[in-house]
Amino acid sequence: MEEVVFFDNAKENVIKFFENEFENFPPLLMSHFLNKFNDILNWSEEDQKIKPKILFTDNIELFTKHIPKSHALTIFEDVDATMFNSRLKSILAIIKNEWCLFIDIKENKICYGIIMSFTSIKDRNLLQTISENSTIKDKASNIHAVLAMPNNFFTMHLHSIKGNDLTINFSLDKSKSNTFSSEIRDFVKCTFSKLRTTQRKLQDMKNLYLNIFTNVMNNVNGAICVIVDKDYKDNGIFQDGIWLTEPISFSKLFTQSKSYSEEKLQAFADLFINMLNFDGITIIDNQGRLRAFNVFVEPNLKKVGYIVGGARKRAAYYILSSKKRDIVGVYFQSHEGEVFFQELKQKNKGETNKS
């Protein structure tokens, strides 16, 4: 079970987590990491906010050996952790997207570098593979590794290859303790609830959406994505928007043939991200088809009630409060990185709203 810790005892719990998960972790490195903890949550380069992923390990070679199509590039080698702050700044200035900073702790040196898995957008990304790779898990008793991943501007998630997790929350708001991974997992499950295909191709589709929305989380300032039923016909709530004459079906791009175009799939994924990054709401259905974008709603403030947040958040709660039959769920992401997904439970036919 994942533990969520708030600011009052964060330092103590981070130290305890590393003591349990990473034997002989250098005290000087821990001190530097704790001092830069808040900076990592709010890191920016050239006015662009980034969410740096850091892999602490003592065997980077194991990851490159067992993670498909991965490559690690060592940039600095130091005798101790004295240069941590400088190394962090130099490397984070050049990495974006799926690159991950690694800190490899050897007996007589500390190596800093970057690692990435060069796989298809429909395959598990580097972080998913590290968490799920059975060979790496089997060797967890012989090596040590902890992933540090900012969820947003106020929470940091720590994951060890032994399978343990810790989330540190500085927001003073327990409602913001939801982690991106849990919210997006539920969102993706609903997105393909009515797609009928093989288990392998269904997993490819889920990986595709996980990768798209990981990119959105890292690079898009805010978004709302609404899931509707595959047979949804707009009844007015989403009329102020651009509805595609022909929905974009990602499944048809590659799941109906043995071969597909990676370039075409990537291009449509980029188009989806651009729509999510555009003003308004993006609408998909529960077969994973892209239906509309640049959609606006006018929230009924009396119905929604008092909401702490901007127009995007009020719109999300207004859609949830509408309880329309064919609206399946709402994904919300704020500028600060707050994320939630809420599913609307569908009523049985003949059941009416109770006032």
C-alpha positions as CSV (number, residue, x, y, z in Angstrom):
1,M,0.0,0.0,0.0
2,E,1.3,3.4,-0.9
3,E,1.9,5.9,1.9
4,V,1.2,9.6,1.5
5,V,3.2,11.9,3.8
6,F,2.7,15.7,4.3
7,F,5.2,18.4,4.8
8,D,5.4,18.3,8.6
9,N,7.4,15.0,8.6
10,A,8.5,14.8,5.0
11,K,12.3,14.9,5.7
12,E,12.2,12.2,8.2
13,N,10.2,9.9,6.0
14,V,12.3,10.4,2.9
15,I,15.4,9.5,4.9
16,K,13.7,6.5,6.3
17,F,12.5,5.4,2.9
18,F,16.0,5.5,1.4
19,E,17.4,3.7,4.5
20,N,15.0,0.8,3.9
21,E,15.3,0.7,0.1
22,F,18.9,1.7,-0.6
23,E,21.6,0.3,1.7
24,N,24.7,2.6,2.2
25,F,23.2,5.5,0.4
26,P,25.8,8.3,0.8
27,P,24.8,10.8,3.6
28,L,26.3,13.7,1.6
29,L,24.2,12.8,-1.4
30,M,21.1,12.6,0.8
31,S,21.8,16.0,2.3
32,H,22.1,17.6,-1.2
33,F,19.0,15.8,-2.4
34,L,16.9,17.0,0.5
35,N,18.2,20.6,0.1
36,K,17.2,20.6,-3.6
37,F,13.9,18.7,-3.0
38,N,11.6,21.8,-3.4
39,D,13.7,23.1,-6.4
40,I,13.2,19.8,-8.2
41,L,9.4,20.1,-7.8
42,N,9.5,23.6,-9.3
43,W,12.3,23.2,-11.8
44,S,12.3,25.4,-14.9
45,E,14.6,26.0,-17.8
46,E,14.2,29.1,-20.0
47,D,10.8,29.8,-18.3
48,Q,9.6,26.3,-19.2
49,K,8.5,24.2,-16.3
50,I,9.8,20.6,-16.4
51,K,9.3,17.6,-14.2
52,P,12.7,15.9,-13.9
53,K,12.8,12.2,-13.3
54,I,15.8,10.9,-11.3
55,L,16.9,7.3,-11.0
56,F,19.2,6.6,-8.0
57,T,20.9,3.3,-8.4
58,D,24.1,1.3,-7.8
59,N,23.9,-0.7,-11.1
60,I,22.9,1.3,-14.1
61,E,24.3,-1.4,-16.3
62,L,21.5,-3.8,-15.2
63,F,18.9,-1.4,-16.5
64,T,20.5,-1.0,-19.9
65,K,21.0,-4.7,-20.2
66,H,17.4,-5.7,-19.4
67,I,15.3,-2.7,-20.7
68,P,14.6,-3.1,-24.4
69,K,16.3,-0.6,-26.7
70,S,17.7,1.5,-23.8
71,H,20.8,3.5,-23.8
72,A,22.6,5.2,-20.9
73,L,25.1,8.1,-21.4
74,T,27.4,8.9,-18.6
75,I,28.2,12.6,-18.5
76,F,30.1,13.2,-15.2
77,E,32.2,11.0,-12.8
78,D,33.0,12.4,-9.4
79,V,34.7,10.9,-6.3
80,D,31.8,12.0,-4.1
81,A,28.5,14.0,-4.0
82,T,30.1,17.4,-3.5
83,M,29.2,18.6,-7.0
84,F,25.5,17.3,-6.9
85,N,23.9,20.8,-7.3
86,S,26.1,21.7,-10.3
87,R,25.7,18.3,-12.0
88,L,21.9,18.4,-11.5
89,K,21.6,21.9,-13.1
90,S,23.9,21.0,-16.0
91,I,22.0,17.8,-17.0
92,L,18.5,19.0,-16.4
93,A,19.1,21.9,-18.7
94,I,19.4,19.5,-21.7
95,I,16.9,16.8,-21.0
96,K,13.2,16.8,-21.9
97,N,10.5,14.3,-22.8
98,E,11.4,10.7,-21.9
99,W,15.0,11.2,-20.9
100,C,15.7,10.3,-17.3
101,L,18.6,11.6,-15.2
102,F,20.5,8.8,-13.4
103,I,22.9,8.9,-10.5
104,D,24.9,5.7,-10.3
105,I,26.6,5.2,-6.9
106,K,29.7,3.0,-7.1
107,E,32.1,2.1,-4.4
108,N,34.6,4.8,-5.2
109,K,32.7,7.2,-7.5
110,I,29.4,8.7,-8.4
111,C,28.3,8.8,-12.0
112,Y,25.8,11.3,-13.4
113,G,24.1,10.7,-16.8
114,I,20.9,10.2,-18.8
115,I,19.0,7.1,-19.8
116,M,16.2,6.5,-22.3
117,S,14.4,3.6,-23.9
118,F,13.9,4.1,-27.6
119,T,10.7,2.2,-28.1
120,S,7.5,2.8,-30.0
121,I,4.9,5.2,-28.6
122,K,2.6,2.1,-28.3
123,D,5.1,0.4,-26.0
124,R,5.8,0.8,-22.3
125,N,8.0,3.8,-21.6
126,L,11.2,3.7,-19.6
127,L,9.6,4.4,-16.2
128,Q,6.9,1.8,-16.7
129,T,9.4,-0.8,-17.7
130,I,11.6,-0.1,-14.7
131,S,8.6,-0.6,-12.5
132,E,7.3,-3.7,-14.2
133,N,10.4,-5.5,-15.6
134,S,10.4,-9.0,-14.0
135,T,14.2,-9.5,-14.4
136,I,14.9,-6.3,-12.6
137,K,12.5,-7.2,-9.9
138,D,14.1,-10.6,-9.5
139,K,17.5,-8.9,-8.9
140,A,16.1,-6.3,-6.4
141,S,17.7,-8.1,-3.5
142,N,21.2,-7.6,-5.0
143,I,20.9,-4.1,-6.3
144,H,19.4,-0.8,-5.1
145,A,17.3,1.7,-7.1
146,V,14.8,4.4,-6.3
147,L,13.0,6.6,-8.8
148,A,12.1,10.2,-7.8
149,M,9.3,11.6,-9.9
150,P,7.6,15.0,-9.3
151,N,3.8,14.6,-9.9
152,N,3.3,18.4,-9.9
153,F,4.5,21.5,-8.1
154,F,3.7,20.2,-4.7
155,T,4.1,16.3,-4.6
156,M,7.1,14.0,-5.2
157,H,6.6,10.3,-5.7
158,L,9.4,7.8,-4.7
159,H,9.3,4.3,-6.1
160,S,11.8,1.5,-5.3
161,I,12.4,-1.5,-7.5
162,K,11.4,-3.6,-4.5
163,G,7.9,-2.3,-5.2
164,N,7.5,0.2,-2.4
165,D,6.2,3.7,-2.8
166,L,6.2,7.0,-0.9
167,T,4.5,10.3,-1.9
168,I,5.5,13.6,-0.3
169,N,2.9,16.3,-0.4
170,F,3.6,20.0,0.4
171,S,0.2,21.4,-0.6
172,L,-1.4,21.3,2.8
173,D,-4.4,19.9,0.9
174,K,-5.1,16.2,1.2
175,S,-7.4,16.3,-1.8
176,K,-4.3,17.0,-3.9
177,S,-2.6,13.8,-2.8
178,N,-3.8,11.8,-5.9
179,T,-0.9,10.6,-7.9
180,F,-0.8,10.9,-11.7
181,S,-0.2,7.2,-12.2
182,S,-3.4,6.1,-10.3
183,E,-5.6,8.8,-11.9
184,I,-4.4,8.1,-15.5
185,R,-4.7,4.3,-15.0
186,D,-8.4,4.7,-14.2
187,F,-8.8,7.2,-17.1
188,V,-7.3,4.8,-19.6
189,K,-9.4,1.9,-18.3
190,C,-12.6,3.9,-19.0
191,T,-11.3,5.1,-22.4
192,F,-11.2,1.6,-23.8
193,S,-14.1,0.0,-21.9
194,K,-16.0,-0.6,-25.2
195,L,-13.1,-1.3,-27.6
196,R,-13.3,-4.9,-28.7
197,T,-10.0,-6.3,-29.9
198,T,-7.3,-8.8,-28.8
199,Q,-5.7,-8.5,-25.4
200,R,-2.3,-7.7,-27.0
201,K,-3.7,-4.9,-29.1
202,L,-5.8,-3.5,-26.2
203,Q,-2.6,-3.3,-24.2
204,D,-0.9,-1.5,-27.1
205,M,-3.7,1.1,-27.1
206,K,-3.5,1.6,-23.3
207,N,0.3,2.1,-23.6
208,L,-0.3,4.6,-26.3
209,Y,-2.6,6.7,-24.2
210,L,-0.4,6.4,-21.1
211,N,2.5,7.7,-23.1
212,I,0.4,10.5,-24.6
213,F,-0.9,11.7,-21.3
214,T,2.5,11.4,-19.6
215,N,3.7,13.8,-22.3
216,V,0.7,16.0,-21.5
217,M,1.4,15.9,-17.8
218,N,5.1,16.9,-18.4
219,N,4.6,19.5,-21.2
220,V,1.0,20.9,-21.2
221,N,0.0,23.6,-18.7
222,G,-3.5,22.4,-18.3
223,A,-6.2,20.2,-19.9
224,I,-9.7,18.8,-19.7
225,C,-10.5,15.6,-21.6
226,V,-14.0,14.2,-21.4
227,I,-14.9,10.6,-22.2
228,V,-18.3,10.0,-23.8
229,D,-20.0,6.8,-24.9
230,K,-19.2,5.5,-28.3
231,D,-22.8,6.2,-29.5
232,Y,-22.9,9.7,-28.0
233,K,-24.8,12.4,-29.9
234,D,-24.4,15.9,-28.5
235,N,-27.5,17.2,-26.8
236,G,-26.3,20.8,-26.4
237,I,-23.9,20.7,-23.5
238,F,-20.9,20.5,-25.9
239,Q,-22.3,22.3,-28.9
240,D,-19.8,25.2,-28.6
241,G,-16.8,23.3,-30.1
242,I,-15.2,21.7,-33.1
243,W,-16.6,18.2,-33.8
244,L,-14.7,16.1,-36.2
245,T,-16.8,14.9,-39.2
246,E,-14.9,11.6,-39.0
247,P,-13.6,10.6,-35.5
248,I,-9.9,9.8,-35.3
249,S,-9.6,6.2,-34.4
250,F,-6.2,5.3,-33.1
251,S,-7.1,1.6,-33.1
252,K,-7.6,1.7,-36.9
253,L,-4.1,3.2,-37.3
254,F,-2.4,0.0,-36.3
255,T,-4.5,-2.6,-34.7
256,Q,-6.2,-4.0,-37.8
257,S,-3.1,-5.0,-39.6
258,K,0.2,-6.7,-38.9
259,S,2.2,-3.7,-40.0
260,Y,1.6,0.0,-39.3
261,S,3.4,3.3,-39.7
262,E,5.2,4.5,-36.6
263,E,5.5,7.9,-38.1
264,K,1.8,8.2,-38.8
265,L,0.9,7.0,-35.3
266,Q,3.3,9.5,-33.8
267,A,2.0,12.3,-35.9
268,F,-1.6,11.6,-34.8
269,A,-0.5,11.3,-31.2
270,D,1.2,14.8,-31.5
271,L,-2.1,16.1,-33.0
272,F,-4.0,14.8,-30.0
273,I,-1.5,16.5,-27.6
274,N,-1.9,19.8,-29.6
275,M,-5.6,19.6,-29.2
276,L,-5.3,19.0,-25.4
277,N,-3.0,21.9,-25.2
278,F,-5.5,24.1,-27.1
279,D,-8.1,26.2,-25.3
280,G,-11.2,24.3,-24.2
281,I,-12.2,20.7,-23.7
282,T,-11.1,17.7,-25.8
283,I,-13.7,14.9,-26.2
284,I,-12.9,11.2,-26.8
285,D,-15.2,8.2,-26.6
286,N,-14.9,4.8,-24.8
287,Q,-13.5,3.2,-28.0
288,G,-10.5,5.6,-27.7
289,R,-11.7,7.7,-30.7
290,L,-11.0,11.4,-30.8
291,R,-14.3,13.2,-31.4
292,A,-14.0,16.9,-30.7
293,F,-11.7,19.7,-29.4
294,N,-11.8,23.4,-28.5
295,V,-15.1,22.7,-26.8
296,F,-16.5,25.2,-24.2
297,V,-19.2,25.0,-21.6
298,E,-20.8,27.7,-19.5
299,P,-20.8,26.4,-15.9
300,N,-23.9,26.9,-13.8
301,L,-22.2,28.3,-10.7
302,K,-25.2,27.6,-8.5
303,K,-25.2,24.0,-9.5
304,V,-21.4,23.6,-9.2
305,G,-21.0,25.4,-5.9
306,Y,-17.8,27.0,-4.6
307,I,-14.7,25.6,-6.4
308,V,-11.2,26.6,-5.5
309,G,-9.5,27.0,-8.9
310,G,-9.9,28.6,-12.3
311,A,-12.3,28.4,-15.1
312,R,-11.0,25.0,-16.3
313,K,-11.6,23.4,-12.9
314,R,-15.1,24.9,-12.7
315,A,-15.9,23.5,-16.1
316,A,-14.7,20.1,-15.1
317,Y,-17.0,20.0,-12.0
318,Y,-19.9,21.4,-14.0
319,I,-19.7,18.5,-16.5
320,L,-19.5,16.1,-13.6
321,S,-22.5,17.6,-11.9
322,S,-24.5,17.4,-15.2
323,K,-24.8,13.6,-14.8
324,K,-25.7,13.3,-18.5
325,R,-26.3,9.6,-19.4
326,D,-23.6,9.2,-22.1
327,I,-20.8,11.2,-20.4
328,V,-18.5,8.5,-19.0
329,G,-15.8,10.5,-17.1
330,V,-13.7,13.7,-16.9
331,Y,-9.9,14.0,-16.8
332,F,-8.7,17.3,-15.3
333,Q,-5.1,18.8,-15.2
334,S,-4.4,22.2,-13.8
335,H,-1.5,24.6,-14.6
336,E,0.1,23.7,-11.2
337,G,-0.1,20.0,-12.1
338,E,-3.1,18.9,-10.0
339,V,-4.7,15.9,-11.7
340,F,-7.9,14.0,-11.2
341,F,-10.1,11.6,-13.1
342,Q,-13.7,11.0,-12.1
343,E,-16.0,8.5,-13.6
344,L,-19.7,9.1,-13.9
345,K,-21.6,6.0,-13.0
346,Q,-24.1,5.2,-15.7
347,K,-27.7,4.6,-14.7
348,N,-29.7,1.7,-16.0
349,K,-32.2,2.4,-18.7
350,G,-35.5,3.6,-17.3
351,E,-33.8,5.0,-14.2
352,T,-34.3,8.7,-13.7
353,N,-32.5,11.4,-11.9
354,K,-33.7,11.9,-8.3
355,S,-34.1,15.5,-7.3
